[in-house]
């Protein structure tokens, strides 16, 4: 809550501090009654909480339909779905998916279908997962030319999923025909695309940024004709060097 106190509302996973928290609670009660404080006995480390990632968390995505649900991708090669109403309990991690073979760099919930989760990995694939299957076996994959850096759904045409790759390529799929790319092109020749974002207010406006220090705007509205089997790459609309060095994230407000 950034309006009141800069404190976390809840913590999902991570180090198990329950023993240290209990000691603090006891000592606060003892101090209030004038008793001598209790000292810790040995190490207070309790390892990781149940369901925790075992390596760095690299991506997060809120579910826009089920507002208490959060997805996370990690360098431990897993994707986890969290129920924040269960934070602090063993049930906080609702599901764990292990369909990728390398670090999971990006996760993104479908904007209107609350059970569809898109994931992108350094194993050069993106995947569509049915989050209702806790065993993680109900998914479809598509290949990328390089490591996945970011994925995003088109908010105006939610059947379209786009992915940015380390080699500077942007690729788009119609998830109804996921086995075939809709369009693909090199957006940044001299540096891999690090992020991309669709404008929620202007249909067809796509922004990309890269480690070549530039932000570019693209028009995707003319990519697909009435015959959806025919697609052309987005039209460039402008480019600017932001003057702040390498760029790693871009987002329309």
BALUM-74817 format. One record per residue: residue number from 1; chain; x, y, z of N, C-alpha, C in turn. Coordinates in Angstrom, 3 decimals, padded with zeros to 6 digits. Atoms other than C-alpha are relative to their C-alpha. Layout:
N
 pos unit     n_c1     n_c2     n_c3    ca_c1    ca_c2    ca_c3     c_c1     c_c2     c_c3
 NUM    A        X        Y        Z        X        Y        Z        X        Y        Z
...
// end
This chain:
253
 pos unit     n_c1     n_c2     n_c3    ca_c1    ca_c2    ca_c3     c_c1     c_c2     c_c3
   1    A  000.853 -001.186  000.000  000.000  000.000  000.000  000.885  001.230  000.000
   2    A -000.938 -001.114  000.099  001.977  003.014 -001.249 -000.589  001.295  000.545
   3    A  000.604 -001.222 -000.532 -000.508  005.552  000.150  000.237  000.158  001.497
   4    A -000.147 -000.072 -001.444 -000.028  004.676  003.788  001.420 -000.378  000.428
   5    A -001.332  000.431 -000.448  003.016  002.599  004.712  000.653 -000.853 -001.068
   6    A -000.743  000.787  000.980  005.718  001.144  002.495  000.375 -001.345  000.615
   7    A -000.173  001.318 -000.590  005.251 -002.299  003.939 -000.697 -001.027 -000.877
   8    A  000.679  001.022  000.818  004.414 -005.562  002.140 -001.336 -000.399  000.610
   9    A  001.305  000.467 -000.458  000.777 -006.601  002.346  000.078 -001.479  000.371
  10    A -000.212  001.407 -000.300  001.839 -010.252  002.217  001.300 -000.450 -000.643
  11    A -001.226  000.585  000.546  004.871 -012.410  001.474 -000.310 -001.432 -000.410
  12    A  000.250  001.330  000.533  004.642 -015.495 -000.719  001.329 -000.748 -000.133
  13    A -001.228  000.775  000.081  007.301 -018.150 -000.281  001.159  000.684  000.709
  14    A -001.191 -000.594 -000.596  010.869 -017.246  000.644  000.428 -000.707  001.276
  15    A -000.555  000.597 -001.211  012.738 -017.911  003.861 -001.057 -000.155  001.082
  16    A  000.940  000.263 -001.092  010.765 -019.458  006.687  000.507  000.684  001.272
  17    A -000.413 -000.776 -001.174  011.029 -016.907  009.514 -000.947 -000.209  001.178
  18    A  001.016  000.195 -001.042  008.283 -018.385  011.688  000.615 -000.105  001.395
  19    A -000.633  000.138 -001.316  010.706 -019.289  014.513  000.452  001.356  000.531
  20    A -000.439 -001.329 -000.420  012.203 -015.786  014.594 -001.189  000.890  000.323
  21    A  001.203 -000.795 -000.268  008.734 -014.223  014.406 -000.616 -000.356  001.345
  22    A  000.563  000.437 -001.274  007.554 -016.309  017.339  000.842  000.499  001.176
  23    A -000.879 -000.514 -001.058  010.614 -015.325  019.405 -000.233  001.495  000.215
  24    A  000.263 -001.434 -000.120  009.948 -011.645  018.642 -001.321  000.253  000.720
  25    A  001.301 -000.160 -000.657  006.306 -012.020  019.700  000.112 -000.259  001.503
  26    A -000.168  000.335 -001.420  007.329 -013.679  022.968  000.751  001.107  000.731
  27    A -000.811 -001.028 -000.650  009.966 -011.034  023.733 -000.743  001.319  000.137
  28    A  000.797 -001.219 -000.130  007.559 -008.176  023.033 -000.960 -000.105  001.181
  29    A  000.906  000.209 -001.130  005.127 -009.688  025.523  000.761  000.033  001.323
  30    A -000.814  000.004 -001.220  007.905 -010.258  028.097  000.486  001.401  000.348
  31    A -000.465 -001.371 -000.248  009.223 -006.709  027.659 -001.124  000.865  000.559
  32    A  001.141 -000.788 -000.479  005.746 -005.262  028.199 -000.310 -000.289  001.462
  33    A  000.265  000.362 -001.396  005.479 -007.139  031.513  001.226  000.154  000.889
  34    A -001.205 -000.228 -000.791  009.021 -006.244  032.619  000.849 -001.224  000.238
  35    A -000.783  001.217 -000.171  010.388 -009.764  032.291  001.252  000.022 -000.861
  36    A -001.243  000.103  000.745  013.835 -010.704  031.040 -000.271 -000.615 -001.378
  37    A  000.218  000.474  001.361  014.023 -011.232  027.275  000.594 -001.381 -000.202
  38    A -000.443  001.348  000.309  014.404 -014.723  025.935  001.008  000.040 -001.133
  39    A -001.027  000.036  001.040  017.536 -015.467  023.888 -000.300 -001.128 -000.986
  40    A  000.223  001.027  001.017  017.473 -017.409  020.649  000.893 -001.207  000.276
  41    A -000.753  001.244 -000.205  018.607 -021.009  020.821  000.454 -000.531 -001.350
  42    A -000.552  000.479  001.265  020.893 -021.841  017.894 -000.471  000.820 -001.182
  43    A  000.393 -000.695  001.225  020.076 -020.914  014.318 -001.517  000.132 -000.082
  44    A  001.427 -000.233  000.138  016.679 -019.369  013.656 -000.475 -000.275 -001.418
  45    A  000.369  000.254  001.391  016.748 -020.303  009.985 -000.811 -001.282 -000.117
  46    A  000.850  001.166  000.168  013.940 -022.648  009.014 -000.073 -000.463 -001.433
  47    A  000.038  000.366  001.405  014.800 -023.075  005.342 -001.017  000.846 -000.759
  48    A  000.980 -000.694  000.810  012.171 -022.126  002.749 -001.413 -000.401  000.389
  49    A  001.403  000.305 -000.248  008.427 -021.903  003.201 -000.487 -001.039 -001.017
  50    A  000.542  000.993  000.943  006.381 -024.715  001.585 -000.464  000.659 -001.297
  51    A  000.423 -000.513  001.290  005.867 -024.139 -002.140  000.878  001.079 -000.585
  52    A -000.849 -001.104  000.450  008.670 -021.578 -002.486  000.777 -000.348 -001.263
  53    A -000.995  000.156  001.053  010.775 -021.053 -005.587  001.346 -000.247  000.665
  54    A -001.321  000.302 -000.559  014.325 -022.294 -005.061  001.101  000.816 -000.660
  55    A -000.963 -000.897  000.648  016.000 -019.664 -007.257 -000.700  001.334 -000.255
  56    A  000.516 -001.350  000.193  015.461 -016.065 -008.368 -001.349  000.011 -000.716
  57    A  001.279 -000.220  000.679  011.934 -014.962 -009.305  000.238  001.024 -001.112
  58    A -000.324 -000.830  001.156  012.126 -013.465 -012.812 -001.220  000.673 -000.631
  59    A  001.197 -000.571  000.629  008.505 -012.662 -013.725 -001.211 -000.179  000.902
  60    A  001.258  000.045 -000.748  005.104 -011.917 -012.172 -001.132  000.435 -000.906
  61    A  001.173 -000.432  000.753  001.598 -011.564 -013.571 -001.247 -000.186  000.848
  62    A  001.284  000.073 -000.704 -001.712 -010.723 -011.878 -001.066 -000.529 -000.945
  63    A  001.146  000.496  000.763 -004.795 -012.574 -013.068 -001.081  001.085  000.019
  64    A  000.962 -001.099  000.090 -007.277 -009.944 -014.313 -001.430 -000.454  000.259
  65    A  001.337  000.531 -000.251 -010.294 -012.239 -013.831 -000.134 -000.433  001.460
  66    A -000.030  000.443 -001.395 -009.459 -013.919 -010.519  001.044  000.851  000.720
  67    A -000.915 -001.049 -000.455 -007.949 -010.956 -008.722  000.901 -000.407  001.159
  68    A -000.854  000.447 -001.101 -006.478 -012.928 -005.830  001.103 -000.937 -000.471
  69    A -000.934  000.989  000.550 -004.357 -015.094 -008.168  001.188  000.693 -000.662
  70    A -001.248 -000.539  000.529 -000.732 -014.308 -009.027  000.842 -001.141 -000.554
  71    A -000.907  000.998  000.583  001.621 -016.238 -011.334  001.433  000.508  000.075
  72    A -001.409 -000.377 -000.062  005.412 -016.264 -011.023  000.837 -000.983 -000.811
  73    A -000.956  000.829  000.724  008.242 -017.555 -013.199  001.372  000.155  000.623
  74    A -001.249 -000.018 -000.765  011.657 -018.427 -011.832  001.154 -000.625 -000.764
  75    A -001.218  000.614  000.529  015.226 -019.336 -012.650  000.111 -001.471  000.394
  76    A -000.008  001.424 -000.347  014.465 -022.700 -011.025 -000.785 -000.842 -001.018
  77    A  000.664  000.651  001.145  012.627 -023.553 -014.323 -001.474 -000.298  000.241
  78    A  001.402  000.275 -000.309  009.188 -023.613 -012.688 -000.857  001.251 -000.120
  79    A  001.027 -001.046 -000.048  006.009 -021.561 -012.944 -000.933 -000.351  001.152
  80    A  000.880  000.249 -001.142  003.898 -021.185 -009.811 -001.208  000.935 -000.052
  81    A  001.226 -000.788 -000.133  000.335 -019.994 -009.262 -000.280  000.135  001.494
  82    A  000.171 -000.301 -001.423 -000.313 -018.294 -005.912 -001.401  000.555  000.275
  83    A  001.246 -000.570 -000.499 -003.490 -017.516 -003.985  000.367  000.901  001.172
  84    A -000.492 -000.905 -001.042 -002.703 -014.402 -001.974 -000.901  000.020  001.231
  85    A  000.859  000.078 -001.188 -005.691 -014.965  000.316  000.494 -001.078  000.960
  86    A -000.571  001.057 -000.832 -003.738 -017.977  001.611  001.441  000.306  000.400
  87    A -001.385 -000.380 -000.323 -000.463 -016.047  002.129  000.310 -000.313  001.456
  88    A -000.412  000.355 -001.348  001.438 -017.289  005.146 -000.430 -001.386  000.429
  89    A  000.429  001.371 -000.295 -000.129 -020.754  004.988  000.639 -000.963 -001.009
  90    A -000.566  000.971  000.961  001.074 -023.982  003.299 -000.776 -000.073 -001.313
  91    A  000.830  000.059  001.208 -001.743 -023.527  000.735  000.180  001.206 -000.909
  92    A -000.189 -001.213  000.799 -000.405 -020.249 -000.673  000.354 -000.337 -001.447
  93    A -000.350  000.437  001.349  001.126 -022.036 -003.677 -001.051 -000.993 -000.466
  94    A  001.122  000.835  000.448 -001.880 -023.420 -005.544  000.421 -001.031 -001.033
  95    A -000.434  000.931  001.045  000.010 -025.074 -008.420  001.429  000.311 -000.408
  96    A -001.363 -000.140  000.520  003.521 -025.652 -009.772  000.090 -000.717 -001.336
  97    A -000.124  000.566  001.339  004.223 -026.221 -013.480  001.479 -000.127 -000.364
  98    A -001.411  000.293  000.308  007.475 -027.761 -014.741  000.163 -000.349 -001.476
  99    A -000.015  000.321  001.428  006.934 -027.730 -018.519  001.160  000.619 -000.758
 100    A -001.160 -000.592  000.660  010.056 -025.642 -019.306  001.284 -000.688  000.460
 101    A -001.275  000.651 -000.292  013.648 -026.897 -019.403  001.099  000.985  000.373
 102    A -000.982 -001.013 -000.381  015.394 -023.607 -018.594 -000.729  001.113  000.758
 103    A  000.570 -001.098 -000.781  014.807 -020.343 -016.705 -001.261  000.559 -000.657
 104    A  001.248 -000.575  000.488  011.305 -018.896 -017.029  000.085  001.520  000.143
 105    A -000.256 -001.433  000.025  011.734 -015.261 -018.039 -001.278  000.839  000.042
 106    A  001.204 -000.811  000.108  008.133 -014.164 -018.596 -001.249 -000.853  000.201
 107    A  001.317  000.635 -000.158  004.574 -015.069 -017.556 -001.063  001.061 -000.217
 108    A  001.061 -000.972  000.253  001.314 -013.429 -018.590 -001.349 -000.702 -000.090
 109    A  001.357  000.530  000.053 -002.334 -014.240 -017.867 -000.746  000.589 -001.190
 110    A  000.880 -000.490  001.061 -004.839 -013.952 -020.702 -000.889  001.109  000.574
 111    A  000.754 -001.138 -000.542 -006.732 -010.622 -020.348 -001.454 -000.287  000.353
 112    A  001.413  000.266 -000.303 -010.203 -012.210 -020.277 -000.294 -001.459  000.355
 113    A  000.173  001.407 -000.348 -009.790 -016.001 -019.932  000.888 -000.305  001.207
 114    A -000.760  000.074 -001.240 -008.767 -016.450 -016.316  000.750 -001.285  000.254
 115    A -000.704  001.272 -000.218 -007.461 -020.004 -016.727  001.156 -000.201 -000.969
 116    A -001.053  000.157  001.003 -005.054 -019.439 -019.631  001.223  000.844  000.393
 117    A -001.253 -000.658 -000.380 -001.450 -018.596 -018.720  001.046 -000.234 -001.077
 118    A -001.093  000.094  000.967  001.287 -017.844 -021.256  001.326  000.117  000.738
 119    A -001.320 -000.024 -000.638  004.920 -018.506 -020.281  001.087 -000.013 -001.061
 120    A -001.134 -000.030  000.920  008.248 -017.811 -021.988  001.287 -000.319  000.733
 121    A -001.175  000.524 -000.687  011.593 -019.412 -021.236  001.276  000.159 -000.820
 122    A -001.302  000.020  000.658  015.295 -019.431 -022.030  000.240 -001.313 -000.742
 123    A -000.135  001.216  000.808  014.721 -022.882 -023.533 -000.502  000.221 -001.429
 124    A  000.404 -000.423  001.345  013.580 -020.946 -026.637 -001.389 -000.511 -000.385
 125    A  001.396  000.343  000.267  009.917 -021.815 -026.295 -000.911  000.919  000.801
 126    A  001.067 -000.567 -000.810  006.700 -020.170 -025.181 -001.073 -001.074  000.116
 127    A  001.005  001.033 -000.241  003.804 -022.162 -023.793 -001.314  000.623  000.437
 128    A  001.329 -000.324 -000.503  000.071 -021.888 -023.192 -000.401 -001.101  000.966
 129    A  000.301  000.965 -001.049 -000.932 -023.564 -019.941 -001.439  000.179  000.461
 130    A  001.317 -000.016 -000.632 -004.389 -024.486 -018.681  000.235 -000.115  001.500
 131    A -000.337 -000.041 -001.421 -003.999 -023.447 -015.045 -000.923 -000.862  000.853
 132    A  000.894  000.876 -000.765 -006.889 -025.691 -014.019  000.610 -001.379  000.220
 133    A -000.647  001.310 -000.139 -004.627 -028.744 -014.467  001.209  000.131  000.909
 134    A -001.081 -000.143 -000.977 -002.492 -028.871 -011.334  001.226 -000.836 -000.337
 135    A -001.147  000.838  000.342 -000.303 -031.581 -012.849  000.865  000.637 -001.082
 136    A -000.795 -000.710  000.988  000.898 -029.116 -015.544  000.166 -000.719 -001.314
 137    A -000.154  000.778  001.233  000.386 -031.621 -018.365 -000.856  000.535 -001.146
 138    A  000.885 -000.533  001.033 -002.264 -029.626 -020.247  000.572  001.312 -000.514
 139    A -000.634 -001.203  000.550 -000.149 -027.202 -022.288  000.361 -000.221 -001.461
 140    A -000.471  000.022  001.387  000.906 -026.320 -025.839  001.225  000.885 -000.106
 141    A -001.247 -000.753  000.137  004.331 -025.059 -026.927  000.222  000.458 -001.429
 142    A -000.448 -000.485  001.303  005.760 -023.011 -029.782  001.460  000.414  000.129
 143    A -001.445 -000.279 -000.029  009.415 -022.464 -030.710  000.287  001.467 -000.302
 144    A -000.503 -001.349  000.244  011.329 -019.176 -030.713  001.388 -000.096 -000.622
 145    A -001.337  000.029  000.602  014.486 -018.269 -032.674  001.130  000.212  001.006
 146    A -001.014 -000.257 -001.032  016.292 -017.287 -029.444 -000.691  000.009  001.362
 147    A  000.573 -000.044 -001.346  015.789 -016.974 -025.671 -001.132  001.015  000.075
 148    A  001.143 -000.899 -000.168  012.448 -015.423 -024.733  000.335  001.080  001.030
 149    A -000.225 -001.113 -000.918  012.722 -011.977 -023.130 -001.300  000.534  000.593
 150    A  001.278 -000.531 -000.487  009.046 -010.929 -022.837 -001.129 -000.534 -000.862
 151    A  001.200  000.376  000.734  005.527 -011.946 -023.838 -001.126  000.948  000.387
 152    A  001.104 -000.921 -000.286  002.358 -009.858 -024.091 -001.203 -000.373 -000.856
 153    A  001.253  000.193  000.724 -001.296 -010.273 -025.104 -000.454  001.329 -000.591
 154    A  000.586 -001.203  000.592 -002.930 -007.796 -027.474 -001.329  000.263  000.711
 155    A  001.229 -000.240 -000.770 -005.635 -006.163 -025.281 -001.228  000.224 -000.868
 156    A  001.123 -000.272  000.900 -007.786 -005.304 -028.328 -000.388 -001.216 -000.836
 157    A  000.255  001.258  000.701 -007.502 -008.695 -030.055  000.661 -001.106  000.820
 158    A -000.614  000.840 -001.029 -006.939 -011.091 -027.196  000.355 -001.403 -000.467
 159    A -000.460  001.292  000.525 -006.396 -014.091 -029.453  001.449  000.061 -000.464
 160    A -001.369 -000.172  000.473 -002.996 -012.654 -030.389  000.972  000.101  001.177
 161    A -001.063  000.018 -001.009  000.080 -013.379 -028.268  001.326  000.289 -000.692
 162    A -001.286 -000.384  000.599  003.426 -011.725 -029.047  001.137 -000.264  000.975
 163    A -001.182  000.291 -000.817  006.905 -012.605 -027.810  001.219  000.717 -000.564
 164    A -001.257 -000.644  000.377  010.228 -010.756 -027.858  001.147 -000.950  000.296
 165    A -001.129  000.922 -000.141  013.461 -012.688 -028.347  001.321  000.748  000.126
 166    A -001.317 -000.577 -000.248  017.089 -012.070 -027.461  000.687  000.455 -001.278
 167    A -000.646 -000.361  001.266  018.059 -011.845 -031.141 -000.648  001.205 -000.681
 168    A  000.644 -001.183  000.560  015.801 -008.810 -031.707 -001.278 -000.276 -000.749
 169    A  001.191  000.396  000.752  012.877 -010.726 -033.206 -001.268  000.138  000.840
 170    A  001.334  000.009 -000.592  009.198 -010.108 -032.418 -000.832 -001.006 -000.794
 171    A  000.818  001.021  000.642  006.876 -013.032 -033.147 -001.401  000.041  000.592
 172    A  001.391 -000.026 -000.446  003.081 -013.144 -032.978 -000.706 -001.279 -000.446
 173    A  000.810  001.190  000.292  000.700 -016.116 -032.836 -001.479  000.316  000.211
 174    A  001.423  000.101 -000.299 -003.030 -016.529 -033.118 -000.146 -001.285  000.802
 175    A -000.035  001.183 -000.872 -003.482 -018.875 -030.156 -001.051 -001.039 -000.388
 176    A  000.960  000.982  000.501 -006.438 -020.516 -031.903  000.653 -000.935 -001.015
 177    A -000.777  000.804  000.952 -003.862 -021.774 -034.444  001.466  000.087  000.422
 178    A -001.280 -000.241 -000.652 -000.844 -021.931 -032.168  001.176 -000.686 -000.691
 179    A -001.086  000.741  000.654  001.124 -024.323 -034.341  000.672  000.814 -001.104
 180    A -000.542 -000.799  001.102  001.738 -021.572 -036.945  000.138  001.462  000.409
 181    A -000.213 -001.414 -000.307  003.249 -018.078 -036.530 -000.898  000.868 -000.880
 182    A  000.799 -000.954  000.767  001.040 -015.188 -037.581  000.907  000.941 -000.778
 183    A -001.040 -000.801  000.643  003.970 -012.853 -038.290  001.234  000.032  000.881
 184    A -001.268 -000.076 -000.720  007.602 -012.436 -037.309  000.937  000.940 -000.748
 185    A -000.933 -000.927  000.636  010.199 -009.735 -037.959  001.062  000.432  001.010
 186    A -001.079 -000.496 -000.858  013.449 -008.263 -036.600 -000.287  001.465  000.321
 187    A  000.353 -001.357 -000.413  012.555 -005.147 -034.594  001.229  000.831  000.350
 188    A -001.217 -000.717 -000.400  016.015 -004.207 -033.259  001.201 -000.825 -000.472
 189    A -001.116  000.748  000.584  019.006 -005.293 -035.332  001.232 -000.026  000.876
 190    A -001.278 -000.128 -000.705  021.786 -004.102 -033.022 -000.097 -000.271  001.495
 191    A  000.126  000.337 -001.414  020.478 -005.284 -029.703 -001.312 -000.706  000.249
 192    A  001.190  000.797 -000.233  018.008 -007.863 -028.437 -001.130  000.786  000.625
 193    A  001.181 -000.636 -000.588  014.466 -006.766 -027.618 -000.144 -000.474  001.441
 194    A  000.099  000.365 -001.405  014.119 -006.672 -023.841 -001.430  000.054  000.525
 195    A  001.382 -000.079 -000.457  010.420 -005.783 -023.557 -000.875  000.539 -001.124
 196    A  000.958 -000.546  000.958  007.269 -004.936 -025.509 -001.317  000.234  000.706
 197    A  001.247 -000.363 -000.657  003.902 -003.406 -024.694 -000.990  000.527 -001.028
 198    A  001.073 -000.532  000.832  000.576 -002.812 -026.463 -000.672  001.167  000.720
 199    A  000.714 -001.137 -000.568 -001.199  000.513 -025.944 -001.449 -000.413  000.272
 200    A  001.371  000.433 -000.313 -004.473 -000.249 -024.113 -001.066  000.947 -000.530
 201    A  000.966 -000.992  000.468 -006.108  002.894 -025.539  000.000  000.181 -001.514
 202    A -000.126 -000.158  001.452 -004.901  002.818 -029.170  000.190 -001.378 -000.631
 203    A -000.130  001.328  000.618 -005.608 -000.431 -031.062  001.131 -000.044 -001.022
 204    A -001.062  000.197  000.973 -002.606 -001.714 -032.981  001.316  000.676  000.312
 205    A -001.260 -000.681 -000.336  000.043  000.445 -031.270  000.843 -000.883  000.918
 206    A -000.925  000.854 -000.739  002.988 -001.641 -030.097  001.306  000.753  000.228
 207    A -001.300 -000.601 -000.328  006.111 -000.337 -028.317  000.979 -001.095  000.360
 208    A -001.064  000.934 -000.358  009.406 -002.208 -028.048  001.201  000.795  000.508
 209    A -001.255 -000.612 -000.444  012.639 -001.406 -026.230  001.077 -001.067 -000.031
 210    A -001.100  000.954  000.159  016.076 -002.975 -026.439  001.264  000.533  000.650
 211    A -001.275 -000.407 -000.572  019.609 -002.906 -025.164  000.792  000.877 -000.972
 212    A -000.636 -000.960  000.904  020.465 -000.794 -028.238 -000.370  001.432  000.380
 213    A  000.319 -001.284 -000.623  019.102  002.081 -026.062 -001.183  000.727 -000.640
 214    A  001.097 -000.664  000.697  016.070  002.803 -028.278 -001.356 -000.592  000.364
 215    A  001.397  000.418 -000.060  012.295  002.642 -028.007 -000.584  000.195 -001.392
 216    A  000.609 -000.103  001.323  010.353  001.953 -031.215 -001.501 -000.223  000.108
 217    A  001.444  000.164  000.091  006.664  002.261 -032.059 -000.350 -000.684 -001.315
 218    A  000.399  000.783  001.165  004.903 -000.088 -034.477 -001.519  000.014 -000.127
 219    A  001.427  000.108  000.285  001.481 -000.256 -036.133 -000.298 -001.431 -000.433
 220    A  000.321  001.390  000.313  000.127 -003.801 -036.031 -001.416 -000.152 -000.562
 221    A  001.412  000.079  000.395 -003.415 -002.910 -037.125 -000.199 -000.531 -001.404
 222    A  000.144  000.455  001.383 -002.749 -003.739 -040.782  000.697 -001.335 -000.255
 223    A -000.745  001.251  000.175 -000.875 -006.997 -040.132 -000.857 -001.114 -000.564
 224    A  000.867  001.097  000.395 -003.852 -009.259 -040.663 -001.163  000.531 -000.823
 225    A  001.126 -000.376  000.854 -006.333 -008.921 -043.530 -001.228 -000.812  000.383
 226    A  001.203  000.786 -000.256 -009.825 -010.379 -043.646  000.278 -001.490 -000.109
 227    A -000.460  001.387  000.093 -008.130 -013.577 -044.713  001.119 -000.173  001.014
 228    A -000.957  000.063 -001.114 -006.361 -014.376 -041.421  001.223 -000.852 -000.310
 229    A -001.169  000.804  000.354 -003.980 -016.762 -043.203  001.098  000.852 -000.624
 230    A -000.965 -000.898  000.620 -002.260 -013.761 -044.815  000.363  001.090  001.004
 231    A -000.436 -000.995 -000.973 -000.185 -011.538 -042.509  001.277  000.674 -000.475
 232    A -001.210 -000.769  000.306  002.430 -008.824 -042.967  000.573  000.548  001.291
 233    A -000.610 -000.529 -001.229  004.912 -007.489 -040.387 -000.553  001.380  000.344
 234    A  000.439 -001.331 -000.411  004.000 -004.365 -038.378  000.758  001.109 -000.730
 235    A -000.583 -001.152  000.677  004.695 -000.949 -039.894  000.712  000.871  001.032
 236    A -000.697 -000.864 -000.964  007.390  001.154 -038.108 -000.582  001.416 -000.004
 237    A  000.585 -001.345 -000.136  006.055  004.467 -036.787  000.983  001.011  000.581
 238    A -000.965 -000.930 -000.583  009.094  005.970 -035.080  000.950 -000.702  000.938
 239    A -001.019  000.552 -000.884  012.194  005.372 -033.027  000.713  001.130  000.709
 240    A -000.713 -001.040 -000.747  014.007  007.314 -030.324  001.009 -000.621  000.956
 241    A -001.010  000.338 -000.998  017.225  006.948 -028.375 -000.351  000.785  001.260
 242    A  000.480 -000.660 -001.214  016.072  007.695 -024.820  001.106  000.670  000.800
 243    A -001.113 -000.688 -000.656  019.542  008.790 -023.717  000.236 -000.427  001.435
 244    A -000.189  000.465 -001.375  019.511  006.695 -020.549  000.723 -001.346  000.050
 245    A -000.727  001.266  000.039  021.577  003.697 -021.651 -000.879 -001.148 -000.442
 246    A  000.734  001.197  000.406  020.380  000.153 -022.197 -001.377 -000.022  000.657
 247    A  001.381  000.017 -000.483  016.607 -000.310 -021.830 -000.456 -001.431  000.230
 248    A  000.409  001.353 -000.353  015.071 -003.308 -020.118 -001.510 -000.150  000.186
 249    A  001.449  000.126 -000.169  011.385 -002.481 -019.717 -000.711  001.185 -000.631
 250    A  000.830 -001.064  000.578  008.647 -000.478 -021.467 -001.451 -000.361  000.281
 251    A  001.403  000.271 -000.328  004.985 -000.086 -020.569 -000.844  001.243 -000.229
 252    A  000.933 -001.103  000.155  002.087  002.093 -021.643 -000.773  000.170  001.294
 253    A  000.747 -000.283 -001.242  000.296  003.793 -018.745 -001.477 -000.214 -000.249
// end
